[in-house]
Amino acid sequence: MRERIAPQMVTTGIAELDALTGGLPRGALSEITGPASSGRTGVMIATLAAATRRHEACALVDAADTFDPASAQSAGVDLQRLLWIRCNEREPLASSDFAPNSRPQRKSLRRLEQVLKVTDLLLQSGGFGMVVLDMGDIPAESARRVPLTSWFRFRRAIEPTATVLLLVDQEACAKTCASLVLQLERESMCVQNATAEKPANIAGWRVISNSDPAVPANNPVSHAAFLHGMQLQAEVLRSWTRKPVQSARSTFAFTASNVIG
């Protein structure tokens, strides 16, 4: 029986996640999942910042064209080492696009086709220390349509390389092709009414747990609140070393400077 060789691991840029997972494996596909406001984009930015600090060339396949370069740069990403591919479909509308519930689905599927084609080209070209597929804003039902053969092809393309392939989505969809699956969930967030004077310390902020409404009663709209930070929980659903009987968990925090979504 062949002994499985442990892959080289690189930091996620977040100490608590490194302690939980051991880092991200090179030559393998890792997956970060979670709903909106679960911290998945913040973790993605942290991993890109760590990779560019290692002077590695990185590529970001932005499926929904939501990446904010200014926020990423302030969080430590060296944009000179990042290739940003914006998958923004611009095909003319067809008459069928106006059928009920059809246009959003068609649009998501067209973007997924772009994502898969571009990612294939990037992985075949080589030379990247990290390739990230940000599908966090692609509907989960559309992401589930990606055939398993696509993820298998991507995994085979990077196995003999030092590339970290990172997939960010709402629900795990790479299945057994992923060597690491990390699920994120928001436990609480710390906000303050935007109309009030900003306090000098954390004592003046209001903590909202998952059981509370996302928007405080005295805030008529969600953007009328300052965000200080979020408390997040990470759970390992799959690991290259084992499938845990009881999933390992860890809790960590993001401040407003590195919470993006």
C-alpha positions as CSV (number, residue, x, y, z in Angstrom):
1,M,0.0,0.0,0.0
2,R,1.4,3.4,-1.0
3,E,2.1,5.8,1.8
4,R,0.3,9.1,1.4
5,I,2.7,12.0,1.3
6,A,1.8,15.0,3.3
7,P,1.4,18.1,1.2
8,Q,3.2,21.3,1.9
9,M,1.0,23.7,3.9
10,V,0.8,27.5,3.7
11,T,-0.8,29.9,6.2
12,T,-4.3,31.2,5.8
13,G,-3.2,34.5,7.3
14,I,-5.4,33.8,10.3
15,A,-3.7,32.1,13.3
16,E,-6.9,30.5,14.6
17,L,-7.6,28.9,11.3
18,D,-4.1,27.7,10.9
19,A,-4.3,26.0,14.3
20,L,-7.6,24.4,13.3
21,T,-6.6,23.2,9.8
22,G,-2.8,23.3,9.7
23,G,-3.1,25.7,6.8
24,L,-4.0,25.3,3.1
25,P,-2.4,22.4,1.2
26,R,-0.4,23.1,-1.9
27,G,-1.2,21.0,-5.0
28,A,-4.8,20.6,-3.7
29,L,-8.2,22.1,-3.8
30,S,-9.5,23.8,-0.7
31,E,-13.0,25.0,-0.2
32,I,-14.4,27.8,2.1
33,T,-18.2,27.8,2.4
34,G,-20.7,29.9,4.2
35,P,-23.7,32.2,3.7
36,A,-23.6,35.9,3.2
37,S,-21.9,37.8,6.1
38,S,-20.2,34.6,7.3
39,G,-16.7,36.0,6.8
40,R,-15.8,34.0,3.8
41,T,-14.6,37.0,1.8
42,G,-12.6,38.2,4.7
43,V,-10.8,34.8,4.9
44,M,-10.2,34.9,1.2
45,I,-8.6,38.3,1.4
46,A,-6.5,37.2,4.3
47,T,-5.2,34.2,2.4
48,L,-4.4,36.4,-0.7
49,A,-2.6,38.9,1.6
50,A,-0.5,36.1,3.1
51,A,0.3,34.7,-0.4
52,T,1.4,38.1,-1.8
53,R,3.5,38.7,1.3
54,R,5.4,35.5,0.3
55,H,6.0,37.2,-3.1
56,E,3.8,34.7,-4.9
57,A,1.8,35.5,-8.0
58,C,-1.9,35.0,-7.4
59,A,-5.0,34.9,-9.6
60,L,-8.6,35.7,-8.5
61,V,-11.4,34.5,-10.7
62,D,-14.2,36.9,-9.6
63,A,-17.4,35.2,-10.7
64,A,-19.8,38.0,-9.7
65,D,-17.5,41.0,-10.2
66,T,-17.7,41.9,-6.5
67,F,-14.0,42.2,-5.6
68,D,-13.0,45.6,-4.1
69,P,-9.3,46.3,-4.8
70,A,-9.1,49.3,-2.4
71,S,-10.4,47.2,0.6
72,A,-8.1,44.3,-0.4
73,Q,-5.1,46.6,-0.5
74,S,-5.9,48.1,2.9
75,A,-6.1,44.5,4.2
76,G,-2.6,43.8,3.0
77,V,-3.0,42.4,-0.5
78,D,-0.2,43.4,-2.9
79,L,-2.2,44.2,-6.0
80,Q,1.0,44.2,-8.1
81,R,1.1,40.4,-7.6
82,L,-2.6,39.8,-8.2
83,L,-4.3,39.0,-11.5
84,W,-7.9,39.9,-11.2
85,I,-10.3,38.3,-13.7
86,R,-13.7,39.9,-13.7
87,C,-16.4,37.5,-15.0
88,N,-19.0,40.0,-16.0
89,E,-21.2,38.5,-18.8
90,R,-22.3,41.1,-21.4
91,E,-24.2,38.9,-23.9
92,P,-27.3,40.6,-25.5
93,L,-30.6,39.7,-24.0
94,A,-32.7,37.0,-25.7
95,S,-36.5,36.9,-25.7
96,S,-36.3,33.9,-23.5
97,D,-34.5,35.9,-20.8
98,F,-37.8,37.7,-20.0
99,A,-39.6,34.4,-19.1
100,P,-40.4,34.2,-15.3
101,N,-37.5,33.2,-13.1
102,S,-35.3,32.4,-16.1
103,R,-33.0,35.4,-16.5
104,P,-31.1,35.2,-13.2
105,Q,-30.5,31.5,-13.7
106,R,-29.3,31.9,-17.2
107,K,-27.0,34.7,-16.1
108,S,-25.5,32.7,-13.3
109,L,-24.9,29.7,-15.6
110,R,-23.2,31.9,-18.2
111,R,-20.9,33.3,-15.6
112,L,-20.1,29.8,-14.3
113,E,-19.1,28.8,-17.8
114,Q,-16.7,31.8,-17.9
115,V,-15.3,30.8,-14.4
116,L,-14.6,27.2,-15.4
117,K,-13.0,28.1,-18.7
118,V,-10.8,30.8,-17.2
119,T,-9.8,28.6,-14.3
120,D,-8.8,25.8,-16.6
121,L,-6.6,28.2,-18.6
122,L,-4.9,29.5,-15.4
123,L,-4.2,26.1,-14.0
124,Q,-2.9,24.8,-17.3
125,S,-0.6,27.8,-17.7
126,G,1.0,27.3,-14.3
127,G,3.2,29.7,-12.4
128,F,0.7,30.8,-9.8
129,G,1.2,30.3,-6.1
130,M,-2.5,30.7,-5.4
131,V,-5.6,30.6,-7.7
132,V,-8.9,31.7,-6.0
133,L,-12.4,31.1,-7.5
134,D,-14.8,33.5,-5.7
135,M,-18.3,32.0,-6.4
136,G,-19.7,33.3,-3.1
137,D,-22.4,35.4,-4.9
138,I,-23.3,32.7,-7.4
139,P,-26.6,31.0,-6.3
140,A,-26.0,27.7,-4.6
141,E,-28.4,25.9,-7.0
142,S,-26.4,27.1,-9.9
143,A,-23.0,26.2,-8.3
144,R,-24.3,22.6,-7.8
145,R,-24.7,22.3,-11.5
146,V,-20.9,22.3,-12.0
147,P,-20.1,18.7,-12.9
148,L,-17.8,16.8,-10.6
149,T,-15.5,16.1,-13.6
150,S,-14.6,19.8,-13.7
151,W,-13.4,19.8,-10.1
152,F,-11.6,16.5,-10.7
153,R,-9.8,18.0,-13.8
154,F,-8.7,21.0,-11.7
155,R,-7.4,18.8,-8.9
156,R,-5.4,16.7,-11.3
157,A,-4.0,19.8,-13.0
158,I,-2.5,21.2,-9.7
159,E,-1.5,17.9,-8.0
160,P,2.1,18.0,-9.4
161,T,2.5,21.7,-8.7
162,A,2.9,24.0,-5.7
163,T,-0.4,25.9,-6.5
164,V,-3.0,26.4,-3.8
165,L,-6.5,26.3,-5.4
166,L,-9.1,27.9,-3.2
167,L,-12.8,27.8,-3.9
168,V,-15.2,30.2,-2.1
169,D,-18.9,29.4,-2.3
170,Q,-22.1,29.3,-0.3
171,E,-22.3,25.5,-0.1
172,A,-19.7,22.8,-0.6
173,C,-19.8,21.6,-4.2
174,A,-16.4,20.1,-5.0
175,K,-17.2,17.1,-2.9
176,T,-14.4,14.5,-2.7
177,C,-12.2,16.6,-5.0
178,A,-11.6,19.0,-2.1
179,S,-8.8,18.1,0.2
180,L,-10.0,20.7,2.8
181,V,-13.5,22.0,3.3
182,L,-14.0,24.8,5.9
183,Q,-17.5,26.0,6.7
184,L,-17.9,29.5,8.2
185,E,-20.7,30.9,10.3
186,R,-21.2,34.3,12.0
187,E,-21.8,34.1,15.7
188,S,-22.3,37.8,16.4
189,M,-21.4,41.2,15.1
190,C,-20.6,44.5,16.8
191,V,-22.4,47.6,15.4
192,Q,-23.4,51.1,16.4
193,N,-26.2,53.4,15.1
194,A,-24.6,55.7,12.5
195,T,-26.5,58.7,13.9
196,A,-24.8,58.4,17.3
197,E,-21.4,59.7,18.1
198,K,-18.8,57.1,17.5
199,P,-17.4,55.8,20.8
200,A,-13.8,55.7,21.6
201,N,-13.9,52.1,22.9
202,I,-15.8,48.9,22.3
203,A,-18.1,49.5,25.3
204,G,-20.2,51.9,23.3
205,W,-21.0,49.3,20.6
206,R,-23.9,46.9,20.4
207,V,-23.3,43.2,20.0
208,I,-25.9,41.4,17.8
209,S,-26.0,37.6,17.9
210,N,-27.5,35.3,15.3
211,S,-30.7,35.2,17.2
212,D,-31.2,38.9,17.1
213,P,-32.4,40.8,14.0
214,A,-29.6,41.8,11.7
215,V,-30.8,45.5,11.7
216,P,-31.4,47.1,15.2
217,A,-34.9,48.4,15.8
218,N,-33.6,52.0,15.9
219,N,-32.0,51.7,12.5
220,P,-34.5,51.9,9.6
221,V,-32.0,50.7,7.0
222,S,-29.0,48.3,7.3
223,H,-26.5,50.9,6.0
224,A,-27.3,53.2,8.9
225,A,-24.9,51.3,11.3
226,F,-21.2,51.3,11.8
227,L,-19.6,47.8,11.8
228,H,-16.8,47.3,14.3
229,G,-16.2,43.6,13.8
230,M,-17.6,40.1,13.8
231,Q,-17.2,36.9,15.8
232,L,-17.0,33.9,13.5
233,Q,-17.0,30.2,13.9
234,A,-15.1,27.8,11.6
235,E,-15.8,24.1,11.2
236,V,-13.7,21.6,9.3
237,L,-16.1,19.4,7.3
238,R,-13.3,17.6,5.4
239,S,-9.5,17.4,5.8
240,W,-6.8,15.8,3.6
241,T,-5.7,13.8,6.7
242,R,-9.1,12.4,7.8
243,K,-12.8,12.8,7.8
244,P,-13.5,13.8,11.4
245,V,-16.2,11.8,13.2
246,Q,-16.9,15.0,15.1
247,S,-16.0,18.1,13.1
248,A,-13.3,20.3,14.6
249,R,-14.4,23.9,15.4
250,S,-12.7,27.2,16.2
251,T,-13.9,30.7,16.9
252,F,-12.1,33.9,15.8
253,A,-12.8,37.5,15.2
254,F,-12.5,40.0,12.4
255,T,-12.4,43.8,12.8
256,A,-14.0,46.2,10.3
257,S,-10.7,46.7,8.6
258,N,-10.6,43.1,7.3
259,V,-14.3,42.1,7.3
260,I,-15.5,42.3,3.8
261,G,-18.3,39.7,3.5
